[in-house]
C-alpha cells in the first residue's frame, strides 16, 4: 500500500479498534477492505466534512473537503511548507505524488496554487476507488490518479515534466526498499525540471541508521538538501518522521525554518555542514543493498 501516512508522534488519531467487512460503522465511519488492509474513514468531530483515513488502524491521511488547505498531521504541514516556499505564492506547479492515500497534499496544492497540474501514483486500486467515492476530488482540480507501483508510475512521467516530486510511500508501515536507492533518485532527477524539488517522508528511530543512509543517498544525487523534523527525532530519542527536501538549486531555507518553527508542533531544519555531519559517515544506498525502512515500535499507534 502506498501511503500518505500519519507521522508517528504527530497529532493524528491513534485508535486501535478494528472492524471487519464493509459498510458504515458507528457514528458514520466507513469501513472497507482495500489491497493494503482494512481501511476506515473516520469523521472528524470538530470539522463537519473532514475525515481521517486509517489502514489497519494506522492513521494515513486527514482530509477536510470544505478546507483542503487544512493540514492536520505535522509531517503533512511540513510538506505544505515546502509547497508554499518552492515558488512564488499562487504560481501553478506540475507535481508528481508517489503515494496517494486520500490525496491530501494534492488537494492542498490545488487549493493553494490553482491551475496546477498533478499526477498521483497509488498502487492500491481499491483504496483509490474508496477515496474517489467517499472523498471526491474537485472536478476542476486537474489531478490525475494512476494505480501503479510508485517506481513504475514514475518511469512513465516525461523527462523534466515536474517542478515537484513528493514521495510518501509505505507498504504497511515501511517504505519499500526499491524507493530508497540512488537508482530510484536517478529517475526522480530525470522527471524534475531544472531547479525542481524532491520531498520525501522518512520514518526512523534510534539509532537513525535508515535516516542517515537516506540523507547520504540524496546527497549523492542532489546538490542541496534540508531535513525538517521534531528535535526529539533528530536526537534519536524516539521513532518519528523527518521530511527530506532536495534540489540542485538553492532551497528556501529561511522560509522553511520560519514556518517549521512556528508550527503547532515545531520542527527543526537542518542543512549544510550540520546535515552532512548528521549522516555520521553513512554511504549511499543502491538497489543491490536497499532494504525497507524499519517498522515502528508496536506501541506507536496505541
C-alpha positions as a Python dict, from the first residue, in 0.01 Angstrom:
ca = {
    (1, 'X'): (0, 0, 0),
    (2, 'X'): (133, 338, -95),
    (3, 'X'): (97, 585, 173),
    (4, 'X'): (46, 946, 282),
    (5, 'X'): (84, 809, 627),
    (6, 'X'): (34, 995, 953),
    (7, 'X'): (361, 1066, 1126),
    (8, 'X'): (430, 863, 1436),
    (9, 'X'): (429, 1105, 1721),
    (10, 'X'): (232, 1356, 1513),
    (11, 'X'): (-108, 1477, 1616),
    (12, 'X'): (-312, 1221, 1425),
    (13, 'X'): (-557, 980, 1591),
    (14, 'X'): (-415, 662, 1739),
    (15, 'X'): (-721, 438, 1779),
    (16, 'X'): (-690, 60, 1785),
    (17, 'X'): (-1050, -55, 1740),
    (18, 'X'): (-1071, -297, 1448),
    (19, 'X'): (-1379, -364, 1237),
    (20, 'X'): (-1422, -616, 958),
    (21, 'X'): (-1613, -631, 635),
    (22, 'X'): (-1753, -337, 450),
    (23, 'X'): (-2001, -61, 521),
    (24, 'X'): (-2063, 216, 769),
    (25, 'X'): (-1980, 159, 1134),
    (26, 'X'): (-2092, 366, 1431),
    (27, 'X'): (-2101, 746, 1400),
    (28, 'X'): (-2064, 742, 1022),
    (29, 'X'): (-1731, 559, 996),
    (30, 'X'): (-1682, 396, 656),
    (31, 'X'): (-1514, 53, 671),
    (32, 'X'): (-1386, -130, 364),
    (33, 'X'): (-1122, -385, 271),
    (34, 'X'): (-861, -248, 33),
    (35, 'X'): (-549, -406, -113),
    (36, 'X'): (-336, -276, 175),
    (37, 'X'): (-562, -395, 458),
    (38, 'X'): (-873, -273, 635),
    (39, 'X'): (-949, 90, 558),
    (40, 'X'): (-1156, 313, 785),
    (41, 'X'): (-1272, 666, 712),
    (42, 'X'): (-1349, 823, 1048),
    (43, 'X'): (-1540, 1154, 1071),
    (44, 'X'): (-1360, 1443, 1241),
    (45, 'X'): (-1584, 1555, 1530),
    (46, 'X'): (-1453, 1912, 1504),
    (47, 'X'): (-1496, 1961, 1128),
    (48, 'X'): (-1827, 1878, 958),
    (49, 'X'): (-1684, 1744, 629),
    (50, 'X'): (-1343, 1622, 742),
    (51, 'X'): (-1226, 1262, 765),
    (52, 'X'): (-925, 1063, 882),
    (53, 'X'): (-818, 761, 677),
    (54, 'X'): (-672, 466, 869),
    (55, 'X'): (-536, 141, 723),
    (56, 'X'): (-521, -146, 972),
    (57, 'X'): (-560, 117, 1246),
    (58, 'X'): (-254, 317, 1133),
    (59, 'X'): (-350, 681, 1055),
    (60, 'X'): (-278, 761, 691),
    (61, 'X'): (-441, 1087, 590),
    (62, 'X'): (-672, 1364, 705),
    (63, 'X'): (-892, 1547, 453),
    (64, 'X'): (-1125, 1842, 503),
    (65, 'X'): (-1347, 1865, 196),
    (66, 'X'): (-1455, 2217, 294),
    (67, 'X'): (-1100, 2336, 354),
    (68, 'X'): (-843, 2133, 154),
    (69, 'X'): (-573, 2380, 262),
    (70, 'X'): (-607, 2250, 619),
    (71, 'X'): (-329, 2002, 701),
    (72, 'X'): (-383, 1814, 1026),
    (73, 'X'): (-77, 1591, 1058),
    (74, 'X'): (252, 1760, 1148),
    (75, 'X'): (459, 1597, 873),
    (76, 'X'): (199, 1694, 613),
    (77, 'X'): (217, 2055, 730),
    (78, 'X'): (592, 2032, 668),
    (79, 'X'): (515, 1913, 317),
    (80, 'X'): (287, 2215, 293),
    (81, 'X'): (572, 2444, 399),
    (82, 'X'): (776, 2310, 108),
    (83, 'X'): (488, 2367, -135),
    (84, 'X'): (447, 2722, -1),
    (85, 'X'): (811, 2818, -46),
    (86, 'X'): (937, 2644, -362),
    (87, 'X'): (777, 2904, -592),
    (88, 'X'): (613, 3246, -560),
    (89, 'X'): (271, 3231, -392),
    (90, 'X'): (-8, 3119, -620),
    (91, 'X'): (214, 3012, -909),
    (92, 'X'): (89, 2680, -1056),
    (93, 'X'): (309, 2374, -1016),
    (94, 'X'): (344, 2049, -1204),
    (95, 'X'): (368, 1788, -929),
    (96, 'X'): (405, 1411, -906),
    (97, 'X'): (287, 1242, -586),
    (98, 'X'): (423, 893, -521),
    (99, 'X'): (178, 752, -271),
    (100, 'X'): (-178, 874, -275),
    (101, 'X'): (-357, 796, 49),
    (102, 'X'): (-656, 1032, 47),
    (103, 'X'): (-475, 1278, -189),
    (104, 'X'): (-430, 1528, 95),
    (105, 'X'): (-124, 1708, -41),
    (106, 'X'): (-251, 1706, -399),
    (107, 'X'): (-570, 1874, -274),
    (108, 'X'): (-356, 2126, -85),
    (109, 'X'): (-156, 2213, -396),
    (110, 'X'): (-476, 2251, -599),
    (111, 'X'): (-626, 2481, -333),
    (112, 'X'): (-319, 2700, -276),
    (113, 'X'): (-183, 2700, -632),
    (114, 'X'): (-483, 2699, -870),
    (115, 'X'): (-426, 2567, -1224),
    (116, 'X'): (-155, 2330, -1101),
    (117, 'X'): (-132, 2003, -1295),
    (118, 'X'): (-70, 1695, -1082),
    (119, 'X'): (-18, 1322, -1116),
    (120, 'X'): (-79, 1086, -823),
    (121, 'X'): (63, 733, -833),
    (122, 'X'): (-109, 500, -585),
    (123, 'X'): (-69, 123, -609),
    (124, 'X'): (-379, 35, -405),
    (125, 'X'): (-657, 48, -667),
    (126, 'X'): (-928, -38, -413),
    (127, 'X'): (-815, 247, -191),
    (128, 'X'): (-825, 486, -486),
    (129, 'X'): (-1184, 373, -557),
    (130, 'X'): (-1284, 421, -193),
    (131, 'X'): (-1135, 770, -170),
    (132, 'X'): (-1280, 880, -503),
    (133, 'X'): (-1626, 760, -393),
    (134, 'X'): (-1631, 893, -37),
    (135, 'X'): (-1396, 1194, -63),
    (136, 'X'): (-1436, 1306, -425),
    (137, 'X'): (-1185, 1539, -581),
    (138, 'X'): (-1296, 1879, -705),
    (139, 'X'): (-1373, 1830, -1076),
    (140, 'X'): (-1160, 2134, -1158),
    (141, 'X'): (-857, 2026, -957),
    (142, 'X'): (-655, 1889, -1254),
    (143, 'X'): (-538, 1586, -1055),
    (144, 'X'): (-480, 1263, -1246),
    (145, 'X'): (-461, 941, -1043),
    (146, 'X'): (-283, 631, -1171),
    (147, 'X'): (-300, 293, -994),
    (148, 'X'): (55, 160, -1020),
    (149, 'X'): (368, 87, -821),
    (150, 'X'): (540, 415, -738),
    (151, 'X'): (861, 344, -927),
    (152, 'X'): (677, 202, -1227),
    (153, 'X'): (447, 504, -1233),
    (154, 'X'): (740, 744, -1205),
    (155, 'X'): (904, 576, -1506),
    (156, 'X'): (606, 682, -1719),
    (157, 'X'): (641, 1053, -1640),
    (158, 'X'): (809, 1259, -1912),
    (159, 'X'): (1162, 1392, -1868),
    (160, 'X'): (1175, 1733, -1698),
    (161, 'X'): (798, 1747, -1651),
    (162, 'X'): (768, 1813, -1276),
    (163, 'X'): (860, 2107, -1060),
    (164, 'X'): (790, 1895, -751),
    (165, 'X'): (813, 1522, -680),
    (166, 'X'): (669, 1401, -348),
    (167, 'X'): (749, 1054, -209),
    (168, 'X'): (521, 938, 71),
    (169, 'X'): (504, 565, 15),
    (170, 'X'): (453, 294, 274),
    (171, 'X'): (382, -75, 242),
    (172, 'X'): (222, -147, 575),
    (173, 'X'): (433, 75, 798),
    (174, 'X'): (757, 62, 597),
    (175, 'X'): (893, 239, 291),
    (176, 'X'): (963, -28, 26),
    (177, 'X'): (1331, -96, -40),
    (178, 'X'): (1317, -9, -411),
    (179, 'X'): (1221, 351, -320),
    (180, 'X'): (1530, 412, -106),
    (181, 'X'): (1813, 385, -361),
    (182, 'X'): (2030, 604, -579),
    (183, 'X'): (1875, 438, -886),
    (184, 'X'): (1531, 549, -770),
    (185, 'X'): (1660, 904, -723),
    (186, 'X'): (1813, 894, -1071),
    (187, 'X'): (1460, 860, -1207),
    (188, 'X'): (1335, 1134, -975),
    (189, 'X'): (1604, 1364, -1118),
    (190, 'X'): (1505, 1267, -1472),
    (191, 'X'): (1145, 1372, -1405),
    (192, 'X'): (1231, 1701, -1234),
    (193, 'X'): (1270, 2019, -1434),
    (194, 'X'): (1590, 2224, -1373),
    (195, 'X'): (1569, 2359, -1019),
    (196, 'X'): (1283, 2122, -933),
    (197, 'X'): (1238, 1997, -578),
    (198, 'X'): (1213, 1645, -436),
    (199, 'X'): (1050, 1597, -96),
    (200, 'X'): (1015, 1268, 92),
    (201, 'X'): (854, 1145, 411),
    (202, 'X'): (1107, 931, 602),
    (203, 'X'): (1036, 741, 924),
    (204, 'X'): (1302, 608, 1160),
    (205, 'X'): (1403, 572, 1523),
    (206, 'X'): (1719, 518, 1722),
    (207, 'X'): (1995, 473, 1607),
    (208, 'X'): (1864, 652, 1293),
    (209, 'X'): (2066, 432, 1054),
    (210, 'X'): (1794, 441, 787),
    (211, 'X'): (1756, 819, 805),
    (212, 'X'): (2131, 878, 788),
    (213, 'X'): (2156, 644, 488),
    (214, 'X'): (1874, 822, 307),
    (215, 'X'): (2042, 1159, 355),
    (216, 'X'): (2369, 1018, 220),
    (217, 'X'): (2180, 872, -76),
    (218, 'X'): (2011, 1203, -157),
    (219, 'X'): (2343, 1387, -117),
    (220, 'X'): (2491, 1160, -384),
    (221, 'X'): (2232, 1284, -634),
    (222, 'X'): (2136, 1640, -530),
    (223, 'X'): (2349, 1945, -458),
    (224, 'X'): (2120, 2099, -195),
    (225, 'X'): (1950, 1923, 98),
    (226, 'X'): (1742, 2010, 402),
    (227, 'X'): (1578, 1799, 669),
    (228, 'X'): (1275, 1902, 876),
    (229, 'X'): (1189, 1702, 1188),
    (230, 'X'): (1096, 1714, 1553),
    (231, 'X'): (1415, 1778, 1756),
    (232, 'X'): (1349, 1463, 1961),
    (233, 'X'): (1357, 1255, 1643),
    (234, 'X'): (1680, 1419, 1526),
    (235, 'X'): (1839, 1344, 1862),
    (236, 'X'): (1737, 979, 1834),
    (237, 'X'): (1508, 990, 2136),
    (238, 'X'): (1203, 840, 1966),
    (239, 'X'): (1069, 696, 1643),
    (240, 'X'): (917, 958, 1416),
    (241, 'X'): (901, 1131, 1081),
    (242, 'X'): (1150, 1352, 901),
    (243, 'X'): (1083, 1541, 579),
    (244, 'X'): (1376, 1543, 337),
    (245, 'X'): (1395, 1823, 79),
    (246, 'X'): (1640, 1806, -211),
    (247, 'X'): (1718, 2006, -524),
    (248, 'X'): (2003, 2113, -748),
    (249, 'X'): (1902, 2476, -687),
    (250, 'X'): (1929, 2667, -357),
    (251, 'X'): (1649, 2578, -118),
    (252, 'X'): (1431, 2833, 66),
    (253, 'X'): (1596, 2758, 400),
    (254, 'X'): (1488, 3080, 573),
    (255, 'X'): (1125, 3030, 478),
    (256, 'X'): (1125, 2663, 575),
    (257, 'X'): (1292, 2741, 907),
    (258, 'X'): (1044, 3014, 991),
    (259, 'X'): (740, 2804, 906),
    (260, 'X'): (867, 2491, 1081),
    (261, 'X'): (949, 2684, 1398),
    (262, 'X'): (605, 2848, 1412),
    (263, 'X'): (413, 2525, 1353),
    (264, 'X'): (181, 2399, 1633),
    (265, 'X'): (428, 2108, 1660),
    (266, 'X'): (756, 2296, 1598),
    (267, 'X'): (1017, 2133, 1379),
    (268, 'X'): (1386, 2198, 1328),
    (269, 'X'): (1553, 2246, 989),
    (270, 'X'): (1899, 2102, 935),
    (271, 'X'): (2105, 2182, 625),
    (272, 'X'): (2460, 2244, 505),
    (273, 'X'): (2755, 2115, 711),
    (274, 'X'): (2527, 2031, 1006),
    (275, 'X'): (2324, 1794, 791),
    (276, 'X'): (2633, 1641, 631),
    (277, 'X'): (2773, 1576, 978),
    (278, 'X'): (2443, 1418, 1080),
    (279, 'X'): (2497, 1134, 833),
    (280, 'X'): (2782, 1005, 1050),
    (281, 'X'): (2968, 851, 759),
    (282, 'X'): (2668, 667, 613),
    (283, 'X'): (2710, 562, 250),
    (284, 'X'): (2460, 594, -36),
    (285, 'X'): (2214, 307, -78),
    (286, 'X'): (2197, 123, -411),
    (287, 'X'): (1933, -117, -543),
    (288, 'X'): (2156, -412, -457),
    (289, 'X'): (2191, -305, -93),
    (290, 'X'): (1848, -146, -35),
    (291, 'X'): (1620, -263, 245),
    (292, 'X'): (1282, -137, 359),
    (293, 'X'): (1266, 129, 629),
    (294, 'X'): (1237, -4, 987),
    (295, 'X'): (896, -88, 1125),
    (296, 'X'): (773, 144, 1400),
    (297, 'X'): (756, 8, 1756),
    (298, 'X'): (437, -180, 1838),
    (299, 'X'): (337, 93, 2081),
    (300, 'X'): (334, 374, 1825),
    (301, 'X'): (-35, 358, 1728),
    (302, 'X'): (-175, 258, 2067),
}
